[in-house]
Amino acid sequence: MRRMNFVLAAAVMAGLWAAPAAVAEPPSAPPSAVHAPAAKPPFSYEDCLKAAKKHGESARYSRWHCDQLVKKGWVRLPKR
């Protein structure tokens, strides 16, 4: 039984080593180019608060969350 497992493992490894590297697909475009969003940042602060409320965040947490996104450049500063 052990000999059969060894033969099977050797056959699998020989098959993997024999596979030509030329069969590999050419590199595709970077993920950022493939998954480009329709709307681009910076988003408005009001939209951020609406989205946070829609996701069930409390008012205090949603303000903190949107402030963090302002620091990262994803959301425009609120008009005060």
PyMOL commands that place a pseudoatom at each C-alpha (Angstrom):
pseudoatom trace, name=CA, resn=MET, resi=1, chain=A, elem=C, hetatm=0, pos=[0.000, 0.000, 0.000]
pseudoatom trace, name=CA, resn=ARG, resi=2, chain=A, elem=C, hetatm=0, pos=[2.822, 2.403, 0.826]
pseudoatom trace, name=CA, resn=ARG, resi=3, chain=A, elem=C, hetatm=0, pos=[4.489, 1.614, -2.463]
pseudoatom trace, name=CA, resn=MET, resi=4, chain=A, elem=C, hetatm=0, pos=[1.276, 2.516, -4.334]
pseudoatom trace, name=CA, resn=ASN, resi=5, chain=A, elem=C, hetatm=0, pos=[1.049, 5.875, -2.531]
pseudoatom trace, name=CA, resn=PHE, resi=6, chain=A, elem=C, hetatm=0, pos=[4.670, 6.601, -3.380]
pseudoatom trace, name=CA, resn=VAL, resi=7, chain=A, elem=C, hetatm=0, pos=[4.114, 5.722, -7.055]
pseudoatom trace, name=CA, resn=LEU, resi=8, chain=A, elem=C, hetatm=0, pos=[1.005, 7.911, -7.181]
pseudoatom trace, name=CA, resn=ALA, resi=9, chain=A, elem=C, hetatm=0, pos=[2.808, 10.848, -5.583]
pseudoatom trace, name=CA, resn=ALA, resi=10, chain=A, elem=C, hetatm=0, pos=[5.743, 10.433, -7.975]
pseudoatom trace, name=CA, resn=ALA, resi=11, chain=A, elem=C, hetatm=0, pos=[3.398, 10.379, -10.975]
pseudoatom trace, name=CA, resn=VAL, resi=12, chain=A, elem=C, hetatm=0, pos=[1.662, 13.562, -9.823]
pseudoatom trace, name=CA, resn=MET, resi=13, chain=A, elem=C, hetatm=0, pos=[4.957, 15.369, -9.261]
pseudoatom trace, name=CA, resn=ALA, resi=14, chain=A, elem=C, hetatm=0, pos=[6.304, 14.215, -12.646]
pseudoatom trace, name=CA, resn=GLY, resi=15, chain=A, elem=C, hetatm=0, pos=[3.176, 15.574, -14.313]
pseudoatom trace, name=CA, resn=LEU, resi=16, chain=A, elem=C, hetatm=0, pos=[3.563, 18.933, -12.587]
pseudoatom trace, name=CA, resn=TRP, resi=17, chain=A, elem=C, hetatm=0, pos=[7.222, 19.224, -13.546]
pseudoatom trace, name=CA, resn=ALA, resi=18, chain=A, elem=C, hetatm=0, pos=[6.526, 18.229, -17.143]
pseudoatom trace, name=CA, resn=ALA, resi=19, chain=A, elem=C, hetatm=0, pos=[3.891, 20.949, -17.672]
pseudoatom trace, name=CA, resn=PRO, resi=20, chain=A, elem=C, hetatm=0, pos=[5.419, 23.592, -19.928]
pseudoatom trace, name=CA, resn=ALA, resi=21, chain=A, elem=C, hetatm=0, pos=[5.707, 27.104, -18.575]
pseudoatom trace, name=CA, resn=ALA, resi=22, chain=A, elem=C, hetatm=0, pos=[4.660, 28.545, -21.945]
pseudoatom trace, name=CA, resn=VAL, resi=23, chain=A, elem=C, hetatm=0, pos=[1.075, 27.434, -21.335]
pseudoatom trace, name=CA, resn=ALA, resi=24, chain=A, elem=C, hetatm=0, pos=[0.706, 30.014, -18.586]
pseudoatom trace, name=CA, resn=GLU, resi=25, chain=A, elem=C, hetatm=0, pos=[-1.522, 32.991, -19.371]
pseudoatom trace, name=CA, resn=PRO, resi=26, chain=A, elem=C, hetatm=0, pos=[0.087, 36.358, -20.034]
pseudoatom trace, name=CA, resn=PRO, resi=27, chain=A, elem=C, hetatm=0, pos=[-0.151, 38.830, -17.147]
pseudoatom trace, name=CA, resn=SER, resi=28, chain=A, elem=C, hetatm=0, pos=[-3.433, 40.698, -17.063]
pseudoatom trace, name=CA, resn=ALA, resi=29, chain=A, elem=C, hetatm=0, pos=[-4.095, 44.328, -16.229]
pseudoatom trace, name=CA, resn=PRO, resi=30, chain=A, elem=C, hetatm=0, pos=[-3.563, 45.411, -12.616]
pseudoatom trace, name=CA, resn=PRO, resi=31, chain=A, elem=C, hetatm=0, pos=[-6.611, 45.008, -10.346]
pseudoatom trace, name=CA, resn=SER, resi=32, chain=A, elem=C, hetatm=0, pos=[-7.020, 48.765, -9.961]
pseudoatom trace, name=CA, resn=ALA, resi=33, chain=A, elem=C, hetatm=0, pos=[-7.601, 49.118, -13.709]
pseudoatom trace, name=CA, resn=VAL, resi=34, chain=A, elem=C, hetatm=0, pos=[-10.020, 46.198, -13.823]
pseudoatom trace, name=CA, resn=HIS, resi=35, chain=A, elem=C, hetatm=0, pos=[-12.190, 47.271, -10.875]
pseudoatom trace, name=CA, resn=ALA, resi=36, chain=A, elem=C, hetatm=0, pos=[-12.408, 51.013, -11.517]
pseudoatom trace, name=CA, resn=PRO, resi=37, chain=A, elem=C, hetatm=0, pos=[-15.459, 52.382, -9.707]
pseudoatom trace, name=CA, resn=ALA, resi=38, chain=A, elem=C, hetatm=0, pos=[-17.963, 54.548, -11.588]
pseudoatom trace, name=CA, resn=ALA, resi=39, chain=A, elem=C, hetatm=0, pos=[-17.935, 57.305, -8.963]
pseudoatom trace, name=CA, resn=LYS, resi=40, chain=A, elem=C, hetatm=0, pos=[-14.511, 58.530, -7.918]
pseudoatom trace, name=CA, resn=PRO, resi=41, chain=A, elem=C, hetatm=0, pos=[-13.507, 60.128, -4.622]
pseudoatom trace, name=CA, resn=PRO, resi=42, chain=A, elem=C, hetatm=0, pos=[-13.689, 62.501, -2.961]
pseudoatom trace, name=CA, resn=PHE, resi=43, chain=A, elem=C, hetatm=0, pos=[-17.314, 61.903, -2.008]
pseudoatom trace, name=CA, resn=SER, resi=44, chain=A, elem=C, hetatm=0, pos=[-19.366, 64.471, -0.146]
pseudoatom trace, name=CA, resn=TYR, resi=45, chain=A, elem=C, hetatm=0, pos=[-19.500, 64.403, 3.655]
pseudoatom trace, name=CA, resn=GLU, resi=46, chain=A, elem=C, hetatm=0, pos=[-23.305, 64.275, 3.591]
pseudoatom trace, name=CA, resn=ASP, resi=47, chain=A, elem=C, hetatm=0, pos=[-23.258, 61.174, 1.375]
pseudoatom trace, name=CA, resn=CYS, resi=48, chain=A, elem=C, hetatm=0, pos=[-20.829, 59.564, 3.795]
pseudoatom trace, name=CA, resn=LEU, resi=49, chain=A, elem=C, hetatm=0, pos=[-23.163, 60.215, 6.733]
pseudoatom trace, name=CA, resn=LYS, resi=50, chain=A, elem=C, hetatm=0, pos=[-26.148, 58.835, 4.785]
pseudoatom trace, name=CA, resn=ALA, resi=51, chain=A, elem=C, hetatm=0, pos=[-24.236, 55.680, 3.870]
pseudoatom trace, name=CA, resn=ALA, resi=52, chain=A, elem=C, hetatm=0, pos=[-23.085, 55.210, 7.470]
pseudoatom trace, name=CA, resn=LYS, resi=53, chain=A, elem=C, hetatm=0, pos=[-26.642, 55.559, 8.730]
pseudoatom trace, name=CA, resn=LYS, resi=54, chain=A, elem=C, hetatm=0, pos=[-27.804, 53.075, 6.102]
pseudoatom trace, name=CA, resn=HIS, resi=55, chain=A, elem=C, hetatm=0, pos=[-25.246, 50.572, 7.446]
pseudoatom trace, name=CA, resn=GLY, resi=56, chain=A, elem=C, hetatm=0, pos=[-26.600, 50.997, 10.980]
pseudoatom trace, name=CA, resn=GLU, resi=57, chain=A, elem=C, hetatm=0, pos=[-23.813, 53.091, 12.505]
pseudoatom trace, name=CA, resn=SER, resi=58, chain=A, elem=C, hetatm=0, pos=[-24.673, 55.429, 15.354]
pseudoatom trace, name=CA, resn=ALA, resi=59, chain=A, elem=C, hetatm=0, pos=[-24.529, 59.194, 14.737]
pseudoatom trace, name=CA, resn=ARG, resi=60, chain=A, elem=C, hetatm=0, pos=[-21.360, 59.609, 16.795]
pseudoatom trace, name=CA, resn=TYR, resi=61, chain=A, elem=C, hetatm=0, pos=[-19.581, 56.670, 15.185]
pseudoatom trace, name=CA, resn=SER, resi=62, chain=A, elem=C, hetatm=0, pos=[-20.632, 57.714, 11.677]
pseudoatom trace, name=CA, resn=ARG, resi=63, chain=A, elem=C, hetatm=0, pos=[-19.157, 61.204, 12.215]
pseudoatom trace, name=CA, resn=TRP, resi=64, chain=A, elem=C, hetatm=0, pos=[-15.910, 59.652, 13.452]
pseudoatom trace, name=CA, resn=HIS, resi=65, chain=A, elem=C, hetatm=0, pos=[-15.877, 57.219, 10.537]
pseudoatom trace, name=CA, resn=CYS, resi=66, chain=A, elem=C, hetatm=0, pos=[-16.456, 59.967, 7.969]
pseudoatom trace, name=CA, resn=ASP, resi=67, chain=A, elem=C, hetatm=0, pos=[-13.781, 62.131, 9.620]
pseudoatom trace, name=CA, resn=GLN, resi=68, chain=A, elem=C, hetatm=0, pos=[-11.317, 59.271, 9.190]
pseudoatom trace, name=CA, resn=LEU, resi=69, chain=A, elem=C, hetatm=0, pos=[-12.261, 59.013, 5.518]
pseudoatom trace, name=CA, resn=VAL, resi=70, chain=A, elem=C, hetatm=0, pos=[-11.689, 62.773, 5.167]
pseudoatom trace, name=CA, resn=LYS, resi=71, chain=A, elem=C, hetatm=0, pos=[-8.144, 62.247, 6.483]
pseudoatom trace, name=CA, resn=LYS, resi=72, chain=A, elem=C, hetatm=0, pos=[-7.573, 59.528, 3.884]
pseudoatom trace, name=CA, resn=GLY, resi=73, chain=A, elem=C, hetatm=0, pos=[-8.905, 61.744, 1.074]
pseudoatom trace, name=CA, resn=TRP, resi=74, chain=A, elem=C, hetatm=0, pos=[-11.985, 59.673, 0.239]
pseudoatom trace, name=CA, resn=VAL, resi=75, chain=A, elem=C, hetatm=0, pos=[-14.457, 62.272, 1.496]
pseudoatom trace, name=CA, resn=ARG, resi=76, chain=A, elem=C, hetatm=0, pos=[-14.491, 66.061, 1.044]
pseudoatom trace, name=CA, resn=LEU, resi=77, chain=A, elem=C, hetatm=0, pos=[-14.515, 68.267, 4.115]
pseudoatom trace, name=CA, resn=PRO, resi=78, chain=A, elem=C, hetatm=0, pos=[-18.022, 69.224, 5.277]
pseudoatom trace, name=CA, resn=LYS, resi=79, chain=A, elem=C, hetatm=0, pos=[-19.252, 72.722, 4.527]
pseudoatom trace, name=CA, resn=ARG, resi=80, chain=A, elem=C, hetatm=0, pos=[-19.434, 74.427, 7.921]
for i in range(1, 80): cmd.bond("trace and resi %d" % i, "trace and resi %d" % (i + 1))
show_as sticks, trace
zoom trace
